[in-house]
Amino acid sequence: MLYCARCRTPVDSSARRCPNCKNTKLRAAAPEDSVLLHRADAYAAGLLESRLLEAGISCQIEPVSQGYSAHLSDPTALPTDRNLYVPFGSLEAAQAISAQLKQELDAAPASEETEAERPGFRRLLLETVSVVVFLLLIMAAVFSADAVANWIRSLLGF
């Protein structure tokens, strides 16, 4: 197995260039090389990190936007997404743990929280109310300034 040091992914031994970043400087993968396990949201990345550490597998979590990532051109990448890296020697064990966690998360019942219980709903509601109040204040200021200008005109006889 070959290793691309630019995007930190394992590459098939017959490849002449990395399929992700098109780098031609491939080398033999060493067991301590940090390879991309996959991208996950912050919650799943935290769960996977704890599972990997319990299994004795070191891991590194980085934001997708940090450094070069093979997923930067992916339009589905979110600001909360994380890239998980593990040593090449532990890649198969980490993939098995990741697959097990994915099955557990998929099997977990969907939470039945209401709109008001969702994180961020209250903040969004507060921001919306703040914008409406701000617009009303601006309208009041404009109308009162217009009324004062008309009153001054009537005093001066214009």
KOLZALO-241984 format. One record per residue (C-alpha): residue number from 0; residue in three letters; chain; x, z, y. Coordinates in steps of 0.1 Angstrom, whole numbers. Each point is the difference from the previous one (the first is absolute). Layout:
   k   r c    c1    c3    c2
 NUM ALA A     X     Z     Y
...
END
This chain:
   k   r c    c1    c3    c2
   0 MET A     0     0     0
   1 LEU A    13    -9    35
   2 TYR A    -5    20    32
   3 CYS A    -7   -12    35
   4 ALA A    16    25    24
   5 ARG A   -19   -14    30
   6 CYS A   -36     7   -11
   7 ARG A    10    24   -28
   8 THR A   -19   -17   -28
   9 PRO A    11    -8   -36
  10 VAL A     2   -37    -7
  11 ASP A    -1   -19   -33
  12 SER A    35    -8   -13
  13 SER A    -6   -37     0
  14 ALA A    -9    -1    37
  15 ARG A    24   -15    25
  16 ARG A   -17    16    30
  17 CYS A   -24    29     7
  18 PRO A   -36   -11    -3
  19 ASN A   -10    24    28
  20 CYS A    26    -6    28
  21 LYS A    18   -31   -13
  22 ASN A    34    19     1
  23 THR A    26   -18   -21
  24 LYS A    24    30    -2
  25 LEU A   -13    16   -32
  26 ARG A    20    23   -21
  27 ALA A    -4    19   -33
  28 ALA A   -23    29     4
  29 ALA A    16    35    -3
  30 PRO A   -20    30   -13
  31 GLU A     3    17    34
  32 ASP A   -12   -29    21
  33 SER A   -31     8    19
  34 VAL A   -27   -25    -9
  35 LEU A   -35    -5    14
  36 LEU A   -26    16   -23
  37 HIS A   -30   -11    21
  38 ARG A   -19     5    32
  39 ALA A   -27    26     3
  40 ASP A   -20    18    27
  41 ALA A    13    34    12
  42 TYR A   -23    20   -23
  43 ALA A     9   -19   -32
  44 ALA A    37     0    10
  45 GLY A     0    38     4
  46 LEU A   -17     4   -34
  47 LEU A    24   -24   -17
  48 GLU A    30    17    16
  49 SER A   -11    34   -13
  50 ARG A    -5   -15   -35
  51 LEU A    33   -17     0
  52 LEU A    18    31    11
  53 GLU A   -17    20   -28
  54 ALA A    13   -26   -24
  55 GLY A    35     4    14
  56 ILE A     0   -34    16
  57 SER A    14    -1    35
  58 CYS A   -19   -22    24
  59 GLN A     2   -11    36
  60 ILE A   -31    -7    22
  61 GLU A     4   -22    31
  62 PRO A   -26   -15    24
  63 VAL A    -6   -37    -7
  64 SER A    12    -9    34
  65 GLN A    34    18    -4
  66 GLY A    28   -24    -6
  67 TYR A    -6   -32   -20
  68 SER A   -29    -1   -24
  69 ALA A   -13   -27   -22
  70 HIS A   -35     9    11
  71 LEU A     4    -5    37
  72 SER A   -17   -33    -1
  73 ASP A   -29    15   -19
  74 PRO A   -30     1    23
  75 THR A   -15    28   -20
  76 ALA A    28    24     8
  77 LEU A   -13    30    20
  78 PRO A    20    23    23
  79 THR A    -6    28   -25
  80 ASP A    15   -19   -29
  81 ARG A    32    12   -16
  82 ASN A    26   -17   -22
  83 LEU A    11    21   -30
  84 TYR A    35    -4   -13
  85 VAL A    15    14   -32
  86 PRO A    33    -4   -17
  87 PHE A     2   -32   -22
  88 GLY A     8    21   -30
  89 SER A   -33    19     3
  90 LEU A   -21   -30     9
  91 GLU A   -19    -3   -33
  92 ALA A    -8    37    -1
  93 ALA A   -11    -1    36
  94 GLN A   -22   -30    -7
  95 ALA A   -17    18   -29
  96 ILE A    -7    31    23
  97 SER A   -13   -23    27
  98 ALA A   -23   -18   -24
  99 GLN A   -13    34   -13
 100 LEU A    -7    12    35
 101 LYS A   -18   -32     9
 102 GLN A   -23     4   -30
 103 GLU A    -7    36    10
 104 LEU A    -8   -10    36
 105 ASP A   -22   -29   -11
 106 ALA A   -18    23   -24
 107 ALA A    -6    27    25
 108 PRO A   -36     1    13
 109 ALA A    -4   -13    35
 110 SER A    -5    28    25
 111 GLU A   -35     2    14
 112 GLU A     9    11    35
 113 THR A   -23    -8    28
 114 GLU A    10   -19    31
 115 ALA A     5    32    19
 116 GLU A    24    14   -27
 117 ARG A    24   -29     0
 118 PRO A    33     7    16
 119 GLY A     2   -16    34
 120 PHE A   -38    -4     4
 121 ARG A    -2    28    25
 122 ARG A    29   -13    19
 123 LEU A   -15   -35     2
 124 LEU A   -33    15    11
 125 LEU A    17    20    27
 126 GLU A    20   -30    12
 127 THR A   -32   -21     2
 128 VAL A   -18    27    20
 129 SER A    30     4    23
 130 VAL A     0   -38     7
 131 VAL A   -37     0     8
 132 VAL A     3    30    23
 133 PHE A    30   -16    17
 134 LEU A   -20   -32     6
 135 LEU A   -29    20    14
 136 LEU A    23    18    24
 137 ILE A    15   -33    12
 138 MET A   -35   -14     5
 139 ALA A   -10    31    19
 140 ALA A    31    -3    22
 141 VAL A    -7   -36     8
 142 PHE A   -37     5     8
 143 SER A     8    30    22
 144 ALA A    27   -18    18
 145 ASP A   -25   -29     6
 146 ALA A   -26    24    13
 147 VAL A    25    17    24
 148 ALA A    11   -35    12
 149 ASN A   -36    -9     7
 150 TRP A    -7    33    18
 151 ILE A    31    -6    22
 152 ARG A   -12   -35     8
 153 SER A   -34    13    10
 154 LEU A    16    25    23
 155 LEU A    22   -26    16
 156 GLY A   -29   -25     2
 157 PHE A    16   -28   -21
END
